[in-house]
Amino acid sequence: MKTGLTKQEKTTDIWFDEKEPLIHIRTHNTALKKRLLAYSRCYPAICQQTDADPETGCMEFDIEKGRFSFRLTAPYSEERREKARQYARENNAADRLK
């Protein structure tokens, strides 16, 4: 979707405090919008779409605390990266032989 916004202007904002039971999410991110929209359709008591702006492509959602999380991942060690490379080489070669 062409919105006229720069990538820097296409933000994702997540608001919550310790008092309120809901997290408010405002995003332009297509993958996140699709995931939240699908979730809101499956679980309308837990997550609701509250607003959408077709001009900018922005959508807003409210979701219960405890249903939304961030995943922090540690960087891979050089040893783990080398094992992943080796695994990919072996499986890629095997796939070509099929």
N, C-alpha and C positions, 0 to 999 in steps of 0.2 A: 504494500500500500504506500503510495506516495503522499506524504503528509506535509512536506515543506519544512519539516523539522530536521535539524542536523542530528547526527548520532549523539553528540554531546547533550542535546536538548531532550533526547529520548531517555528519560530516567525511570528508575524504579524507586519508589519511596515506600518505606515500611514504618508505620507508626504504632507504637504501643507504649503503655505505661504500666506500672504495678497495680493500679487501681482497677482499670477497666478489664473486662473479661474477653475483649475482642482485639484483634490485630487488624489494622487498616492498611491495605496494600493498594498502591496506585502505580500502574506500570504501563510502559510502551512495549515491553519485551514480548514478542510474539509467542515464544515457547511457554513462558510463564502464564500469559493470558489464556492460552489453550488449556494448560493444565488446571488452572484455577476455575475456568469455565466448566470443564468436564467434572471437576470435583464438586462444584456448586450444584450441578445438575443431579449428581448422584447423592449428595448429602446436603439438601437445602436447609436443614435445621442447623447445620454447622457452619456453612459458608454461603454467602449471598453476594451476587454482583450488585453493587450499589449505584454504579454510574458507568457510562460509556460516552466517549466523545469521538464520533466517526471522523471528524475533521482532522484530529491529531492522532487517532488510533489508540488513544489512552483508555484503559479500563480500570475501574476501582472495585475492590472487594473487601468485605469484612469476613474474618474467619476466627473461630474460637482459638484462644490460646491453647497450646498443646497440640494443635493440628498442623502447625506450620513450623518448620525448623530450618536451620542452616547446617550444612555439613562442612566441617573443617577437615581438610586432608593434609597430612604431613607430606613434605616433599619426598620423592623416591630416592633411595640411596643409589649410588652408582652400581652396586652389586645387583639391586633389584631391577634397575634399568637394563643392565646387560642380560639378565635372565629373560626379561620381557622381549628384548631384541632377538635373542636366540630362539625363544618359543615362536615368535612371529616368523622368523626365517624358516624354521622347520615346518610349520603349519602352512605357510604360503607355498613352499615347494611341494608339499603333499597335495595341496589343492590343485596345483597345476598338472599334476600327474593323473588326476581323475578324468 
